[in-house]
Structure formats: C-alpha cells, structure tokens
Amino acid sequence: MDLPPLLRDLVRNVLVDAPDVWLVGETDDALHLEAVVRDLAPDVVICGVRGREPNVDPSLVLRSSIARVLAIDPAGTGELYENKVLRRRLGALSADTLLDAVEHGWRP
C-alpha cells in the first residue's frame, strides 16, 4: 500500500478489525507486486495514487487471480477496479444480435 503513513495506518486498522477480512501481506515495492500477488493470491490489492494514476497497473486484475484493485489517493478518495464475468442471455441470434454482442458487449 504505497500510502501516506497516517492513511496507511487507518486503512490497516479498518482491515485488521474487520471480522471477514484477512490482511495477507504488504509491500511498497511495485516492481515485485506481481510476484507477491502470485504467491499470496489476494482477492483485493490496495494501492496508493500518484498524480491521477494508481501505483498499481489496473490490468493486474486481468493478469492475475485478484478480483479488485482499490486505489486510494492521499486525501482518502478511492477508485475501485474490478474484473467481473458478466453473462447476458441473448436469445435466438440474428445478424443484429450477433453484431451488437461483438461490437458493444455487455449492456444492461
């Protein structure tokens, strides 16, 4: 969690006190994060934000088993990146339905 020390402590304390949450590891080394994620297989990675971008590449969600990346800026504002598998029943395929699914993907 590359966060300011006070914010890092607050986040850690909230997680440690939560009954169904296990803090499985911490690192400030973004270069070794993929190895840490591979070894520990967390559901969520929490990271800091520098400028407008998270300190972790959000595509890590796609390249690993993690379900979410939570990026928190120094002011305590967060953005959540999720990798969700969605399913939409298309019914009988027509040319239009097929093209719509290929071109636009998921639309609720």
C-alpha positions, 0 to 999 in steps of 0.5 A: 500500500504505497500510502501516506503513513497516517492513511496507511495506518487507518486503512490497516486498522479498518482491515485488521478489525474487520471480522471477514477480512484477512490482511495477507501481506504488504509491500511498497515495492511495485516492481515485485507486486506481481510476484507477491500477488502470485504467491499470496493470491489476494482477492483485493490489492490496495494501492496508493495514487500518484498524480491521477494514476494508481501505483498499481497497473489496473490490468493486474486484475486481468493478469492475475487471480485478484478480483479488485484493485482499490486505489486510494489517493492521499486525501482518502478518495478511492477508485475501485477496479474490478474484473467481473464475468458478466453473462447476458442471455441473448436469445435466438441470434440474428445478424443484429444480435450477433453484431451488437454482442461483438461490437458493444458487449455487455449492456444492461 
